[in-house]
Amino acid sequence: MIIGVAVAAVLIVVGLVLLGNWSQGKAEPVDVSSLATIGDADAPVTIIEYSDFG
């Protein structure tokens, strides 16, 4: 019983580590030279990320 719980805990931790590594991939540049744009190309940008853990 205790060994089964320990094995399950290890599998959960390994799964969380692997999932965490996937979400930290490098961003690829996007070519926007052909898109219509307004404003200064060097304007500051704020990125807000929303998530739901429920």
Jmol script that loads the backbone (N, CA, C; Angstrom):
load data "model"
ATOM      1  N   MET A   1       0.824  -1.192   0.000  1.00  0.00           N
ATOM      2  CA  MET A   1       0.000   0.000   0.000  1.00  0.00           C
ATOM      3  C   MET A   1       0.867   1.254   0.000  1.00  0.00           C
ATOM      4  N   ILE A   2       1.848   1.322   0.896  1.00  0.00           N
ATOM      5  CA  ILE A   2       2.716   2.500   0.985  1.00  0.00           C
ATOM      6  C   ILE A   2       3.561   2.634  -0.281  1.00  0.00           C
ATOM      7  N   ILE A   3       4.018   1.521  -0.822  1.00  0.00           N
ATOM      8  CA  ILE A   3       4.821   1.559  -2.045  1.00  0.00           C
ATOM      9  C   ILE A   3       3.976   2.092  -3.204  1.00  0.00           C
ATOM     10  N   GLY A   4       2.721   1.684  -3.286  1.00  0.00           N
ATOM     11  CA  GLY A   4       1.827   2.177  -4.339  1.00  0.00           C
ATOM     12  C   GLY A   4       1.614   3.674  -4.242  1.00  0.00           C
ATOM     13  N   VAL A   5       1.456   4.195  -3.037  1.00  0.00           N
ATOM     14  CA  VAL A   5       1.284   5.630  -2.833  1.00  0.00           C
ATOM     15  C   VAL A   5       2.559   6.365  -3.225  1.00  0.00           C
ATOM     16  N   ALA A   6       3.713   5.810  -2.862  1.00  0.00           N
ATOM     17  CA  ALA A   6       4.986   6.449  -3.205  1.00  0.00           C
ATOM     18  C   ALA A   6       5.192   6.474  -4.718  1.00  0.00           C
ATOM     19  N   VAL A   7       4.862   5.390  -5.393  1.00  0.00           N
ATOM     20  CA  VAL A   7       5.002   5.332  -6.844  1.00  0.00           C
ATOM     21  C   VAL A   7       4.052   6.341  -7.501  1.00  0.00           C
ATOM     22  N   ALA A   8       2.836   6.436  -7.021  1.00  0.00           N
ATOM     23  CA  ALA A   8       1.878   7.394  -7.564  1.00  0.00           C
ATOM     24  C   ALA A   8       2.373   8.821  -7.363  1.00  0.00           C
ATOM     25  N   ALA A   9       2.928   9.113  -6.210  1.00  0.00           N
ATOM     26  CA  ALA A   9       3.446  10.451  -5.935  1.00  0.00           C
ATOM     27  C   ALA A   9       4.594  10.792  -6.875  1.00  0.00           C
ATOM     28  N   VAL A  10       5.494   9.859  -7.110  1.00  0.00           N
ATOM     29  CA  VAL A  10       6.617  10.087  -8.023  1.00  0.00           C
ATOM     30  C   VAL A  10       6.102  10.330  -9.438  1.00  0.00           C
ATOM     31  N   LEU A  11       5.135   9.557  -9.886  1.00  0.00           N
ATOM     32  CA  LEU A  11       4.575   9.744 -11.227  1.00  0.00           C
ATOM     33  C   LEU A  11       3.903  11.108 -11.366  1.00  0.00           C
ATOM     34  N   ILE A  12       3.224  11.543 -10.345  1.00  0.00           N
ATOM     35  CA  ILE A  12       2.577  12.860 -10.385  1.00  0.00           C
ATOM     36  C   ILE A  12       3.619  13.963 -10.466  1.00  0.00           C
ATOM     37  N   VAL A  13       4.667  13.881  -9.668  1.00  0.00           N
ATOM     38  CA  VAL A  13       5.725  14.895  -9.684  1.00  0.00           C
ATOM     39  C   VAL A  13       6.418  14.931 -11.043  1.00  0.00           C
ATOM     40  N   VAL A  14       6.729  13.785 -11.595  1.00  0.00           N
ATOM     41  CA  VAL A  14       7.378  13.731 -12.911  1.00  0.00           C
ATOM     42  C   VAL A  14       6.460  14.329 -13.974  1.00  0.00           C
ATOM     43  N   GLY A  15       5.180  14.023 -13.922  1.00  0.00           N
ATOM     44  CA  GLY A  15       4.227  14.591 -14.870  1.00  0.00           C
ATOM     45  C   GLY A  15       4.149  16.105 -14.770  1.00  0.00           C
ATOM     46  N   LEU A  16       4.134  16.633 -13.558  1.00  0.00           N
ATOM     47  CA  LEU A  16       4.089  18.087 -13.371  1.00  0.00           C
ATOM     48  C   LEU A  16       5.361  18.754 -13.872  1.00  0.00           C
ATOM     49  N   VAL A  17       6.488  18.125 -13.662  1.00  0.00           N
ATOM     50  CA  VAL A  17       7.756  18.684 -14.152  1.00  0.00           C
ATOM     51  C   VAL A  17       7.759  18.719 -15.675  1.00  0.00           C
ATOM     52  N   LEU A  18       7.311  17.643 -16.301  1.00  0.00           N
ATOM     53  CA  LEU A  18       7.270  17.606 -17.760  1.00  0.00           C
ATOM     54  C   LEU A  18       6.303  18.641 -18.315  1.00  0.00           C
ATOM     55  N   LEU A  19       5.148  18.795 -17.710  1.00  0.00           N
ATOM     56  CA  LEU A  19       4.186  19.797 -18.159  1.00  0.00           C
ATOM     57  C   LEU A  19       4.737  21.204 -17.981  1.00  0.00           C
ATOM     58  N   GLY A  20       5.441  21.436 -16.905  1.00  0.00           N
ATOM     59  CA  GLY A  20       6.040  22.748 -16.666  1.00  0.00           C
ATOM     60  C   GLY A  20       7.099  23.078 -17.700  1.00  0.00           C
ATOM     61  N   ASN A  21       7.849  22.096 -18.158  1.00  0.00           N
ATOM     62  CA  ASN A  21       8.879  22.334 -19.164  1.00  0.00           C
ATOM     63  C   ASN A  21       8.278  22.634 -20.528  1.00  0.00           C
ATOM     64  N   TRP A  22       7.132  22.054 -20.854  1.00  0.00           N
ATOM     65  CA  TRP A  22       6.494  22.305 -22.144  1.00  0.00           C
ATOM     66  C   TRP A  22       6.021  23.743 -22.252  1.00  0.00           C
ATOM     67  N   SER A  23       5.520  24.305 -21.161  1.00  0.00           N
ATOM     68  CA  SER A  23       4.958  25.648 -21.225  1.00  0.00           C
ATOM     69  C   SER A  23       6.032  26.730 -21.249  1.00  0.00           C
ATOM     70  N   GLN A  24       7.288  26.388 -21.088  1.00  0.00           N
ATOM     71  CA  GLN A  24       8.356  27.374 -21.065  1.00  0.00           C
ATOM     72  C   GLN A  24       9.167  27.354 -22.355  1.00  0.00           C
ATOM     73  N   GLY A  25       8.519  27.018 -23.467  1.00  0.00           N
ATOM     74  CA  GLY A  25       9.213  26.999 -24.747  1.00  0.00           C
ATOM     75  C   GLY A  25       9.582  28.401 -25.189  1.00  0.00           C
ATOM     76  N   LYS A  26      10.517  28.496 -26.103  1.00  0.00           N
ATOM     77  CA  LYS A  26      10.950  29.791 -26.595  1.00  0.00           C
ATOM     78  C   LYS A  26       9.923  30.335 -27.588  1.00  0.00           C
ATOM     79  N   ALA A  27       9.666  31.619 -27.496  1.00  0.00           N
ATOM     80  CA  ALA A  27       8.736  32.266 -28.415  1.00  0.00           C
ATOM     81  C   ALA A  27       9.417  32.486 -29.758  1.00  0.00           C
ATOM     82  N   GLU A  28       8.648  32.325 -30.812  1.00  0.00           N
ATOM     83  CA  GLU A  28       9.184  32.537 -32.155  1.00  0.00           C
ATOM     84  C   GLU A  28       8.786  33.923 -32.639  1.00  0.00           C
ATOM     85  N   PRO A  29       9.667  34.611 -33.344  1.00  0.00           N
ATOM     86  CA  PRO A  29       9.314  35.939 -33.847  1.00  0.00           C
ATOM     87  C   PRO A  29       8.217  35.858 -34.909  1.00  0.00           C
ATOM     88  N   VAL A  30       7.389  36.892 -34.946  1.00  0.00           N
ATOM     89  CA  VAL A  30       6.295  36.961 -35.906  1.00  0.00           C
ATOM     90  C   VAL A  30       6.581  38.095 -36.872  1.00  0.00           C
ATOM     91  N   ASP A  31       6.508  37.817 -38.158  1.00  0.00           N
ATOM     92  CA  ASP A  31       6.738  38.840 -39.178  1.00  0.00           C
ATOM     93  C   ASP A  31       5.458  39.650 -39.360  1.00  0.00           C
ATOM     94  N   VAL A  32       5.502  40.932 -38.973  1.00  0.00           N
ATOM     95  CA  VAL A  32       4.329  41.799 -39.094  1.00  0.00           C
ATOM     96  C   VAL A  32       4.538  42.873 -40.151  1.00  0.00           C
ATOM     97  N   SER A  33       5.564  42.725 -40.973  1.00  0.00           N
ATOM     98  CA  SER A  33       5.872  43.747 -41.967  1.00  0.00           C
ATOM     99  C   SER A  33       4.772  43.897 -43.012  1.00  0.00           C
ATOM    100  N   SER A  34       4.004  42.848 -43.259  1.00  0.00           N
ATOM    101  CA  SER A  34       2.944  42.931 -44.265  1.00  0.00           C
ATOM    102  C   SER A  34       1.589  43.296 -43.656  1.00  0.00           C
ATOM    103  N   LEU A  35       1.525  43.481 -42.343  1.00  0.00           N
ATOM    104  CA  LEU A  35       0.262  43.787 -41.678  1.00  0.00           C
ATOM    105  C   LEU A  35       0.106  45.293 -41.483  1.00  0.00           C
ATOM    106  N   ALA A  36      -1.131  45.762 -41.516  1.00  0.00           N
ATOM    107  CA  ALA A  36      -1.401  47.177 -41.263  1.00  0.00           C
ATOM    108  C   ALA A  36      -1.209  47.453 -39.776  1.00  0.00           C
ATOM    109  N   THR A  37      -0.429  48.461 -39.455  1.00  0.00           N
ATOM    110  CA  THR A  37      -0.173  48.801 -38.062  1.00  0.00           C
ATOM    111  C   THR A  37      -0.387  50.290 -37.841  1.00  0.00           C
ATOM    112  N   ILE A  38      -0.695  50.647 -36.607  1.00  0.00           N
ATOM    113  CA  ILE A  38      -0.867  52.044 -36.213  1.00  0.00           C
ATOM    114  C   ILE A  38      -0.020  52.266 -34.968  1.00  0.00           C
ATOM    115  N   GLY A  39       0.702  53.381 -34.923  1.00  0.00           N
ATOM    116  CA  GLY A  39       1.455  53.719 -33.721  1.00  0.00           C
ATOM    117  C   GLY A  39       2.935  53.439 -33.868  1.00  0.00           C
ATOM    118  N   ASP A  40       3.638  53.758 -32.806  1.00  0.00           N
ATOM    119  CA  ASP A  40       5.089  53.636 -32.761  1.00  0.00           C
ATOM    120  C   ASP A  40       5.499  52.168 -32.639  1.00  0.00           C
ATOM    121  N   ALA A  41       6.428  51.727 -33.448  1.00  0.00           N
ATOM    122  CA  ALA A  41       6.897  50.334 -33.400  1.00  0.00           C
ATOM    123  C   ALA A  41       7.611  50.023 -32.090  1.00  0.00           C
ATOM    124  N   ASP A  42       8.129  51.046 -31.412  1.00  0.00           N
ATOM    125  CA  ASP A  42       8.846  50.839 -30.148  1.00  0.00           C
ATOM    126  C   ASP A  42       7.979  51.138 -28.927  1.00  0.00           C
ATOM    127  N   ALA A  43       6.662  51.199 -29.095  1.00  0.00           N
ATOM    128  CA  ALA A  43       5.762  51.491 -27.977  1.00  0.00           C
ATOM    129  C   ALA A  43       5.810  50.355 -26.956  1.00  0.00           C
ATOM    130  N   PRO A  44       5.710  50.676 -25.660  1.00  0.00           N
ATOM    131  CA  PRO A  44       5.714  49.619 -24.637  1.00  0.00           C
ATOM    132  C   PRO A  44       4.447  48.762 -24.731  1.00  0.00           C
ATOM    133  N   VAL A  45       4.582  47.512 -24.386  1.00  0.00           N
ATOM    134  CA  VAL A  45       3.470  46.565 -24.456  1.00  0.00           C
ATOM    135  C   VAL A  45       3.321  45.894 -23.095  1.00  0.00           C
ATOM    136  N   THR A  46       2.078  45.748 -22.648  1.00  0.00           N
ATOM    137  CA  THR A  46       1.789  45.026 -21.413  1.00  0.00           C
ATOM    138  C   THR A  46       0.999  43.777 -21.774  1.00  0.00           C
ATOM    139  N   ILE A  47       1.470  42.625 -21.344  1.00  0.00           N
ATOM    140  CA  ILE A  47       0.780  41.361 -21.605  1.00  0.00           C
ATOM    141  C   ILE A  47       0.165  40.890 -20.301  1.00  0.00           C
ATOM    142  N   ILE A  48      -1.146  40.634 -20.336  1.00  0.00           N
ATOM    143  CA  ILE A  48      -1.860  40.149 -19.142  1.00  0.00           C
ATOM    144  C   ILE A  48      -2.342  38.738 -19.452  1.00  0.00           C
ATOM    145  N   GLU A  49      -2.000  37.805 -18.581  1.00  0.00           N
ATOM    146  CA  GLU A  49      -2.383  36.411 -18.784  1.00  0.00           C
ATOM    147  C   GLU A  49      -3.419  36.017 -17.746  1.00  0.00           C
ATOM    148  N   TYR A  50      -4.524  35.473 -18.222  1.00  0.00           N
ATOM    149  CA  TYR A  50      -5.567  34.987 -17.339  1.00  0.00           C
ATOM    150  C   TYR A  50      -5.590  33.468 -17.402  1.00  0.00           C
ATOM    151  N   SER A  51      -5.879  32.852 -16.269  1.00  0.00           N
ATOM    152  CA  SER A  51      -6.015  31.397 -16.271  1.00  0.00           C
ATOM    153  C   SER A  51      -7.026  30.986 -15.198  1.00  0.00           C
ATOM    154  N   ASP A  52      -7.534  29.802 -15.344  1.00  0.00           N
ATOM    155  CA  ASP A  52      -8.517  29.277 -14.422  1.00  0.00           C
ATOM    156  C   ASP A  52      -8.032  27.907 -13.937  1.00  0.00           C
ATOM    157  N   PHE A  53      -7.785  27.800 -12.662  1.00  0.00           N
ATOM    158  CA  PHE A  53      -7.285  26.548 -12.108  1.00  0.00           C
ATOM    159  C   PHE A  53      -8.418  25.694 -11.532  1.00  0.00           C
ATOM    160  N   GLY A  54      -9.640  26.119 -11.749  1.00  0.00           N
ATOM    161  CA  GLY A  54     -10.775  25.413 -11.162  1.00  0.00           C
ATOM    162  C   GLY A  54     -11.378  24.513 -12.094  1.00  0.00           C
TER     163      GLY A  54
END
end "model"
wireframe off; spacefill off
backbone 0.3
color backbone group
